Amino acid sequence: MSLNTKIDFAIIFTVKNANPNGDPLNGNRPRTDYDGHGEVTDVCLKRKVRDRLQSDGHAIFVQSDEKKTDGMTSLQNRAYSDEFGLGKDAFDSKKTPPSSTLKLACKKWFDVRAFGQIFAYKGDKSGDGVSLPIRGPVTIQSAFSIDPVSITSTQITKSVSGEGDGSKKSSDTMGMKHRVDRAVYVTYGAITPQLAEKTGFSDEDAKLIKAVLPRMFEGDASSARPEGSMTVEKVIWWQHSSKAGQYSSAKVHRTLTVNPDGSYQLATLPGLAAQEIDGF
């Protein structure tokens, strides 16, 4: 049974001496907006949610390269795989209707029925094809820091030469490492029942998202993000009483005011309670 009620949520997290989301077009410096506020994209946040769900044993279609569990080299190979995907026939209109393919994809992969996906599908005519879009019910906005961020850049030795007979000192490759000294970020999201009906996203699926968000950065440590440098402080969860919701997401999200030190205030909306969940 699909999700019965609309859900809104917010995530408050802190960054200390870490690069939460580097920009490859800017030397991998932490992303910022024009006003200097730190930014973590929605794509980056969904990647972390996918990784946590995958580590919990749920089937994920869009897997990161370092966390692949099936050895598939591309999304197409995973989709066409008889063992790990739907099989090639599922993407041929002569053998499987598009509606059936979409239902199978949503049923098999958690992230497809949650966030949506676009699949390439072979059409009726030779050489023709179409894209089959799936709109997911779970949306997450990009996160922004409450205050402008201070970024520290340090020159480092990226690597050393692995060649030679050891008689000569090898030349080092120099690079730059960037970090946000300290900042508080907040992001908002929602889960829409109307789209959940189309993908089969259920109340149980919503509970899994709710359980994953407080530990979004668990197992995400790297050189750019040392263990403990990124922490979810609080997840605010609003469960409406109907599919349409008592209030718009914008009005619900505006009830949360986050301060630069990580503290926050919540205004109340009649008939809508906010559940405050501690991060891990």
C-alpha positions as CSV (number, residue, x, y, z in Angstrom):
1,M,0.0,0.0,0.0
2,S,1.4,3.4,-1.0
3,L,2.1,6.3,1.4
4,N,-1.1,7.7,3.0
5,T,0.0,11.1,4.3
6,K,2.2,13.9,3.2
7,I,5.5,14.3,5.0
8,D,7.8,17.3,5.4
9,F,11.3,17.2,7.0
10,A,14.4,19.2,7.7
11,I,17.9,18.2,8.5
12,I,20.3,20.4,10.5
13,F,24.0,19.3,10.3
14,T,27.4,20.7,11.3
15,V,30.7,20.7,9.4
16,K,34.0,21.1,11.2
17,N,37.3,21.1,9.3
18,A,35.9,19.2,6.3
19,N,35.0,19.6,2.7
20,P,31.3,18.7,2.6
21,N,30.9,19.0,-1.2
22,G,33.7,20.0,-3.4
23,D,33.2,21.7,-6.7
24,P,35.2,20.0,-9.5
25,L,35.0,23.2,-11.6
26,N,36.6,25.3,-8.9
27,G,39.6,23.2,-7.9
28,N,37.4,21.0,-5.6
29,R,36.9,23.9,-3.2
30,P,33.8,23.6,-1.0
31,R,30.7,24.9,-2.9
32,T,29.4,28.3,-2.0
33,D,26.8,30.6,-3.3
34,Y,27.3,34.2,-4.4
35,D,26.9,35.5,-0.9
36,G,29.6,33.1,0.5
37,H,27.2,30.7,2.2
38,G,28.3,27.0,2.0
39,E,26.3,24.7,-0.2
40,V,25.8,20.9,-0.4
41,T,23.9,19.9,-3.4
42,D,20.8,17.7,-3.4
43,V,22.6,15.2,-5.5
44,C,25.3,14.9,-2.9
45,L,22.8,14.4,-0.1
46,K,20.8,11.8,-2.0
47,R,24.1,10.0,-2.7
48,K,24.6,9.7,1.1
49,V,21.1,8.5,1.7
50,R,21.5,5.9,-1.1
51,D,24.8,4.6,0.5
52,R,23.2,4.2,3.9
53,L,20.3,2.3,2.4
54,Q,22.6,0.1,0.4
55,S,24.7,-0.7,3.5
56,D,21.4,-1.7,5.2
57,G,20.8,-4.3,2.5
58,H,18.4,-2.5,0.3
59,A,18.7,-2.8,-3.5
60,I,20.0,0.5,-5.0
61,F,20.1,1.2,-8.7
62,V,22.5,4.3,-8.7
63,Q,25.5,2.9,-6.8
64,S,28.7,4.8,-6.3
65,D,31.8,3.3,-7.9
66,E,33.5,2.6,-4.5
67,K,30.5,0.9,-3.0
68,K,29.3,-1.3,-5.9
69,T,28.1,-4.7,-4.7
70,D,27.3,-6.3,-8.0
71,G,30.3,-5.6,-10.2
72,M,28.2,-3.9,-12.9
73,T,30.2,-1.3,-14.9
74,S,27.3,1.0,-15.8
75,L,23.6,1.7,-15.1
76,Q,22.7,0.1,-18.4
77,N,24.5,-3.1,-17.6
78,R,22.8,-3.2,-14.2
79,A,19.4,-2.6,-15.7
80,Y,19.9,-5.2,-18.4
81,S,21.4,-7.8,-16.1
82,D,19.3,-10.9,-15.6
83,E,20.9,-11.4,-12.2
84,F,21.0,-7.9,-10.8
85,G,18.5,-6.0,-12.9
86,L,15.4,-6.6,-15.0
87,G,16.9,-8.2,-18.0
88,K,17.2,-6.8,-21.5
89,D,13.7,-7.9,-22.6
90,A,12.2,-5.5,-20.0
91,F,13.4,-2.5,-22.1
92,D,12.1,-3.7,-25.4
93,S,8.5,-2.6,-26.2
94,K,8.0,-5.7,-28.4
95,K,8.4,-7.9,-25.3
96,T,7.5,-5.8,-22.3
97,P,5.1,-2.8,-22.1
98,P,6.7,0.4,-20.7
99,S,4.3,0.6,-17.8
100,S,5.3,-2.9,-16.7
101,T,9.0,-2.0,-16.9
102,L,8.5,1.0,-14.7
103,K,6.6,-1.0,-12.1
104,L,9.3,-3.6,-12.1
105,A,12.0,-1.0,-11.7
106,C,10.2,0.7,-8.8
107,K,9.6,-2.6,-7.1
108,K,13.2,-3.8,-7.4
109,W,15.2,-0.7,-6.5
110,F,14.5,1.4,-3.4
111,D,16.1,4.6,-4.8
112,V,14.1,4.4,-8.0
113,R,10.7,4.4,-6.2
114,A,12.0,7.0,-3.8
115,F,13.9,9.5,-5.9
116,G,12.8,8.5,-9.5
117,Q,15.0,7.7,-12.5
118,I,15.1,7.9,-16.3
119,F,15.4,4.7,-18.3
120,A,16.3,4.3,-21.9
121,Y,13.7,2.1,-23.7
122,K,13.8,0.6,-27.2
123,G,10.8,1.7,-29.2
124,D,8.7,-0.1,-31.8
125,K,10.7,1.0,-34.9
126,S,14.2,-0.2,-35.5
127,G,16.7,2.3,-34.1
128,D,14.1,4.4,-32.3
129,G,14.0,4.7,-28.6
130,V,12.4,6.7,-25.9
131,S,13.2,7.8,-22.3
132,L,11.0,6.5,-19.6
133,P,10.9,9.0,-16.7
134,I,9.9,8.0,-13.2
135,R,9.1,10.9,-10.8
136,G,10.0,10.0,-7.3
137,P,8.0,11.2,-4.2
138,V,11.0,12.0,-2.1
139,T,12.6,15.4,-2.8
140,I,15.6,16.9,-0.9
141,Q,16.7,20.5,-1.4
142,S,20.3,21.6,-1.5
143,A,21.7,22.5,2.0
144,F,23.0,25.9,2.7
145,S,25.0,27.2,5.7
146,I,23.4,29.7,8.1
147,D,26.3,32.1,7.9
148,P,28.9,32.6,5.2
149,V,31.7,30.0,5.5
150,S,35.4,30.4,6.1
151,I,37.4,28.2,3.8
152,T,41.0,27.2,4.6
153,S,43.3,26.0,1.8
154,T,46.5,24.1,2.4
155,Q,49.1,23.0,0.0
156,I,49.8,19.2,0.2
157,T,51.8,16.5,-1.4
158,K,49.2,14.5,-3.4
159,S,51.4,11.6,-4.5
160,V,55.0,10.4,-5.0
161,S,56.5,8.6,-8.0
162,G,56.3,4.9,-8.0
163,E,59.1,4.4,-10.6
164,G,62.8,4.3,-10.4
165,D,65.5,2.1,-8.8
166,G,65.6,4.1,-5.5
167,S,68.9,5.8,-6.3
168,K,67.3,9.1,-6.9
169,K,64.8,11.1,-5.0
170,S,61.5,11.1,-6.8
171,S,59.6,14.3,-7.5
172,D,56.5,14.9,-5.5
173,T,53.2,16.1,-7.0
174,M,51.8,19.1,-5.2
175,G,48.2,19.9,-4.8
176,M,45.7,21.9,-2.7
177,K,43.3,20.7,0.0
178,H,40.4,22.8,1.1
179,R,38.1,22.7,4.1
180,V,35.3,24.6,5.8
181,D,36.5,25.5,9.3
182,R,33.1,25.3,11.0
183,A,29.5,25.8,9.8
184,V,25.9,24.9,10.4
185,Y,23.9,23.8,7.4
186,V,20.2,23.1,7.0
187,T,18.3,21.4,4.2
188,Y,14.6,20.6,3.7
189,G,12.6,17.9,2.0
190,A,9.2,16.4,1.4
191,I,7.5,13.1,0.5
192,T,4.5,13.4,-1.7
193,P,1.7,10.7,-1.5
194,Q,0.4,11.5,-5.0
195,L,3.7,10.5,-6.6
196,A,4.1,7.6,-4.1
197,E,1.0,6.0,-5.6
198,K,2.7,5.8,-9.0
199,T,6.0,4.3,-7.7
200,G,4.6,2.1,-4.9
201,F,6.5,4.0,-2.2
202,S,4.9,2.9,1.0
203,D,4.6,4.0,4.7
204,E,7.3,1.4,5.5
205,D,9.6,3.0,2.9
206,A,9.0,6.4,4.6
207,K,9.9,4.9,7.9
208,L,13.2,3.7,6.4
209,I,14.0,7.2,5.1
210,K,13.2,8.6,8.5
211,A,15.5,6.1,10.2
212,V,18.4,6.8,7.7
213,L,18.4,10.6,7.8
214,P,19.8,10.9,11.3
215,R,22.8,8.8,10.3
216,M,23.3,10.2,6.9
217,F,27.0,10.7,7.3
218,E,27.7,7.2,8.8
219,G,30.4,5.4,6.9
220,D,31.1,8.5,4.8
221,A,34.5,9.3,6.1
222,S,37.3,10.2,3.7
223,S,40.4,12.4,3.6
224,A,38.2,15.4,2.8
225,R,35.7,14.4,5.4
226,P,37.4,12.8,8.4
227,E,35.4,10.7,10.8
228,G,33.2,12.9,13.0
229,S,33.8,16.1,11.0
230,M,30.2,16.0,9.6
231,T,27.4,15.4,12.0
232,V,23.6,15.4,11.8
233,E,22.4,17.4,14.8
234,K,18.7,17.1,14.4
235,V,16.0,15.9,12.0
236,I,12.6,17.6,12.1
237,W,9.8,15.4,10.8
238,W,6.3,16.7,10.1
239,Q,3.7,14.0,9.4
240,H,0.5,15.5,8.0
241,S,-2.9,13.9,8.5
242,S,-3.9,13.7,4.8
243,K,-2.5,13.1,1.4
244,A,-2.7,16.8,0.5
245,G,-1.4,18.0,3.8
246,Q,-2.8,20.6,6.1
247,Y,-0.2,23.2,5.0
248,S,2.1,23.8,2.1
249,S,5.7,22.6,2.4
250,A,6.9,26.2,2.2
251,K,4.8,27.2,5.2
252,V,5.9,24.2,7.2
253,H,9.6,24.7,6.4
254,R,9.3,28.4,7.4
255,T,8.4,27.4,11.0
256,L,12.0,26.3,11.5
257,T,14.6,29.0,12.4
258,V,18.2,27.8,12.7
259,N,20.8,29.8,14.5
260,P,24.5,30.0,13.6
261,D,25.4,28.0,16.7
262,G,23.2,25.1,15.7
263,S,20.3,25.9,18.1
264,Y,16.9,26.4,16.5
265,Q,13.3,27.5,17.2
266,L,10.2,25.9,16.0
267,A,6.9,27.7,15.5
268,T,3.7,25.7,15.9
269,L,1.1,25.1,13.3
270,P,-2.4,24.1,14.5
271,G,-3.0,20.4,14.0
272,L,0.5,19.6,12.8
273,A,3.1,18.3,15.3
274,A,6.8,18.2,14.6
275,Q,8.9,15.3,15.8
276,E,12.5,16.2,16.7
277,I,15.0,13.4,16.2
278,D,18.5,13.5,17.4
279,G,21.3,12.7,15.0
280,F,23.7,9.9,15.5
